[in-house]
C-alpha cells in the first residue's frame, strides 16, 4: 500500500508493460541480426558466414528442444498419485 491508501502496482501488472517488453526484445533481436552485416566473420565452415546464421541456428535449436521435451514427457510422465 502507498501512503494515500491505494494498492501499489507492480510495473509488470500495468496494462501495456508486457507489450513494451516484447517490442523491446524484438528490437534488440533485429538490431543484433542487422549488426551481423557490418563486420567480417571468420567461420570454420562456409555456412557460418551467412548473415543471421547464429540467430537462425539458435531459434531452430530452441524449437527442437521444446519438441524433444514434449515427446520425452510422454515417456517420463507419471500419474499424480505416483508417490502416494
C-alpha positions as CSV (number, residue, x, y, z in Angstrom):
1,X,0.0,0.0,0.0
2,X,1.1,3.5,-0.7
3,X,0.8,6.4,1.7
4,X,-2.5,7.5,0.2
5,X,-4.1,4.1,0.8
6,X,-4.1,2.9,-2.8
7,X,-2.6,-0.5,-3.6
8,X,0.8,-0.3,-5.1
9,X,1.0,-1.6,-8.7
10,X,4.0,-3.6,-9.8
11,X,5.2,-2.3,-13.2
12,X,4.6,-5.7,-14.9
13,X,0.9,-5.6,-13.8
14,X,0.2,-2.3,-15.6
15,X,-1.6,-2.6,-18.9
16,X,0.9,-2.4,-21.8
17,X,4.0,-3.2,-19.9
18,X,4.4,-6.7,-21.3
19,X,3.8,-5.5,-24.8
20,X,6.6,-2.9,-24.4
21,X,9.0,-5.7,-23.2
22,X,8.1,-7.8,-26.2
23,X,8.6,-4.9,-28.6
24,X,11.9,-4.1,-27.0
25,X,13.1,-7.7,-27.2
26,X,12.1,-7.8,-30.9
27,X,14.0,-4.6,-31.5
28,X,17.1,-6.0,-29.8
29,X,16.9,-9.2,-31.9
30,X,16.6,-7.2,-35.1
31,X,19.5,-5.0,-34.1
32,X,21.7,-8.0,-33.4
33,X,20.9,-9.6,-36.8
34,X,21.4,-6.2,-38.5
35,X,24.8,-5.8,-36.9
36,X,25.8,-9.2,-38.4
37,X,26.0,-7.4,-41.8
38,X,28.6,-4.9,-40.7
39,X,31.6,-7.0,-39.6
40,X,33.8,-9.6,-41.2
41,X,33.2,-13.2,-40.0
42,X,35.9,-15.9,-39.9
43,X,33.9,-19.1,-39.6
44,X,35.3,-22.5,-39.9
45,X,32.6,-23.6,-42.4
46,X,31.0,-21.6,-45.2
47,X,27.5,-21.6,-43.8
48,X,28.8,-19.8,-40.7
49,X,29.4,-16.7,-42.8
50,X,25.7,-16.5,-43.8
51,X,24.3,-13.3,-42.2
52,X,22.0,-14.2,-39.3
53,X,23.2,-17.8,-39.2
54,X,23.6,-18.0,-35.5
55,X,20.3,-16.3,-34.8
56,X,18.5,-18.8,-37.1
57,X,20.6,-21.7,-35.6
58,X,19.6,-20.6,-32.1
59,X,15.9,-20.4,-32.9
60,X,15.8,-23.7,-34.7
61,X,17.7,-25.3,-31.8
62,X,15.3,-23.9,-29.2
63,X,12.3,-25.2,-31.2
64,X,13.9,-28.6,-31.5
65,X,14.5,-28.7,-27.7
66,X,10.9,-27.8,-27.0
67,X,9.6,-30.5,-29.4
68,X,12.0,-33.1,-27.9
69,X,10.9,-32.2,-24.3
70,X,7.3,-32.6,-25.2
71,X,8.0,-36.1,-26.7
72,X,10.2,-37.0,-23.7
73,X,7.4,-36.0,-21.3
74,X,5.2,-38.7,-22.8
75,X,7.8,-41.3,-21.8
76,X,8.7,-40.0,-18.4
77,X,5.2,-38.8,-17.2
78,X,3.9,-40.4,-14.0
79,X,0.4,-40.5,-12.5
80,X,-0.5,-37.8,-10.0
81,X,-0.6,-40.3,-7.1
82,X,2.7,-42.0,-8.1
83,X,4.4,-41.2,-4.8
84,X,1.4,-42.0,-2.6
